């Protein structure tokens, strides 16, 4: 019955046990959470595959950039991705549990010290590069 617990990390198990005793509204919101995304941090370069609906057709659009911040709330988690397109900085905020997101790919891991790297907004060109972090 609880075989899926062996695939979870310690934090996820504690999280699961805590939510068993919550009120029904929060429990319903937590059941709709998506756990199929890879782990990513601030400074990582990601590709976010977004579903775009145009009329009756649906297509996937890729938004690639650096994560400059995350807001970690249980069901309302968001992350901000910044890219430079034709010399203009573009930022987009994504809801982590949104059905609009098809998948997230982590391209590289950046080495940063802050949890919010908003200082990248002021930097241009080579100054806006981040060092890469080794991942084992």
Backbone torsions as a table, in degrees:
resi	resn	phi	psi	omega
1	UNK	NA	-40.8	-179.0
2	UNK	-108.5	33.5	-179.0
3	UNK	-64.8	-26.0	-179.2
4	UNK	-69.9	-17.2	179.6
5	UNK	-65.2	-27.2	-178.4
6	UNK	-71.5	-17.2	177.9
7	UNK	-90.5	-4.7	-177.6
8	UNK	-94.5	156.6	173.4
9	UNK	-81.6	174.0	-178.6
10	UNK	-60.3	-43.4	179.9
11	UNK	-63.4	-39.1	-178.6
12	UNK	-67.6	-35.4	179.0
13	UNK	-67.3	-44.7	177.8
14	UNK	-60.5	-42.2	178.9
15	UNK	-60.8	-42.5	-179.1
16	UNK	-66.0	-43.4	-179.1
17	UNK	-65.0	-39.3	179.4
18	UNK	-65.1	-36.0	-175.4
19	UNK	-75.4	-14.8	177.9
20	UNK	-65.0	-27.6	-177.2
21	UNK	-100.5	15.2	-178.0
22	UNK	-87.5	169.3	176.1
23	UNK	-70.0	157.2	-173.2
24	UNK	-60.0	-33.4	-179.4
25	UNK	-65.3	-45.7	179.0
26	UNK	-67.5	-36.9	-179.9
27	UNK	-64.6	-38.7	177.6
28	UNK	-65.0	-40.9	178.6
29	UNK	-65.6	-38.1	-179.2
30	UNK	-71.2	-30.2	178.9
31	UNK	-69.0	-24.8	179.7
32	UNK	-87.4	2.0	179.1
33	UNK	-68.9	148.5	179.5
34	UNK	-104.3	129.7	179.3
35	UNK	-114.2	14.9	-174.9
36	UNK	-91.7	8.1	-179.3
37	UNK	-92.1	150.4	175.8
38	UNK	-72.4	160.4	177.4
39	UNK	-73.9	131.0	177.2
40	UNK	-142.3	154.7	-177.3
41	UNK	-126.7	174.7	173.9
42	UNK	-63.6	136.7	-178.9
43	UNK	98.5	-14.0	179.2
44	UNK	-76.2	145.2	173.6
45	UNK	-93.5	124.9	-175.3
46	UNK	-128.8	157.9	168.9
47	UNK	-113.4	119.5	178.4
48	UNK	-104.8	118.6	179.1
49	UNK	-91.7	113.4	-173.4
50	UNK	-110.4	135.2	176.2
51	UNK	-82.8	127.7	178.9
52	UNK	-118.6	127.6	-179.8
53	UNK	-104.2	121.7	178.2
54	UNK	-121.7	102.2	-176.0
55	UNK	69.3	-121.8	177.7
56	UNK	-96.6	-11.6	-178.1
57	UNK	-87.9	154.5	177.1
58	UNK	-133.4	135.3	179.1
59	UNK	-136.0	168.0	-180.0
60	UNK	-107.8	130.1	176.1
61	UNK	-117.6	135.5	-177.8
62	UNK	-99.1	130.3	176.5
63	UNK	-118.1	110.6	-176.8
64	UNK	-109.7	132.1	179.3
65	UNK	-175.7	-170.9	-177.7
66	UNK	-99.6	136.6	175.8
67	UNK	-76.8	118.1	-178.4
68	UNK	-102.9	-5.0	177.4
69	UNK	-178.1	153.3	175.1
70	UNK	-132.6	142.9	171.9
71	UNK	-114.9	115.2	-173.2
72	UNK	-102.9	92.4	167.9
73	UNK	-115.9	155.4	-169.6
74	UNK	-55.9	-63.2	-177.9
75	UNK	-99.9	-9.2	-178.4
76	UNK	-113.5	35.4	-179.1
77	UNK	-69.6	135.8	177.2
78	UNK	-131.5	160.0	172.4
79	UNK	-141.4	147.2	-177.5
80	UNK	-108.8	128.5	179.5
81	UNK	-114.2	132.6	-179.7
82	UNK	-119.4	135.7	173.3
83	UNK	-139.7	161.8	175.9
84	UNK	-109.5	118.6	-178.0
85	UNK	-119.1	114.5	-178.8
86	UNK	54.3	41.2	176.9
87	UNK	81.7	2.0	-179.9
88	UNK	-115.2	129.3	177.8
89	UNK	-74.1	130.2	-179.4
90	UNK	-124.4	128.9	176.7
91	UNK	-119.9	143.4	178.2
92	UNK	-138.0	135.2	179.4
93	UNK	-101.6	128.3	-179.1
94	UNK	-114.8	139.4	168.7
95	UNK	-79.5	130.5	-175.7
96	UNK	-65.8	-38.1	-176.3
97	UNK	-95.2	17.8	-176.6
98	UNK	-73.4	139.2	175.1
99	UNK	-72.3	-10.3	179.1
100	UNK	-71.4	-29.0	-179.8
101	UNK	-79.9	122.1	178.4
102	UNK	-80.8	-53.6	176.8
103	UNK	-160.1	165.2	179.1
104	UNK	-126.9	129.4	176.3
105	UNK	-113.9	131.3	175.3
106	UNK	-91.6	118.3	-177.7
107	UNK	-86.7	-46.4	178.3
108	UNK	-152.5	160.8	-178.9
109	UNK	-108.6	122.1	179.4
110	UNK	-92.9	148.4	179.7
111	UNK	-98.9	108.8	179.3
112	UNK	-132.1	159.1	-179.4
113	UNK	-102.9	-23.6	-177.6
114	UNK	-95.8	158.4	176.1
115	UNK	-85.5	-21.9	175.7
116	UNK	-124.7	116.5	-177.0
117	UNK	-105.7	56.9	180.0
118	UNK	-68.8	-14.1	178.2
119	UNK	-64.3	-17.2	177.8
120	UNK	-65.1	-22.2	-179.7
121	UNK	-63.8	-31.3	-177.2
122	UNK	-88.9	-16.8	-175.9
123	UNK	-88.0	148.5	-178.8
124	UNK	-127.6	149.7	171.7
125	UNK	62.6	-132.7	-176.2
126	UNK	-68.4	-22.8	179.3
127	UNK	-67.4	-21.3	-177.7
128	UNK	-87.9	6.0	179.0
129	UNK	-77.3	152.6	176.7
130	UNK	-116.5	147.1	174.7
131	UNK	-72.9	151.2	-179.5
132	UNK	-87.7	146.6	179.1
133	UNK	-103.5	137.8	176.9
134	UNK	-76.8	139.3	177.7
135	UNK	-125.1	126.3	-179.8
136	UNK	-94.1	NA	NA
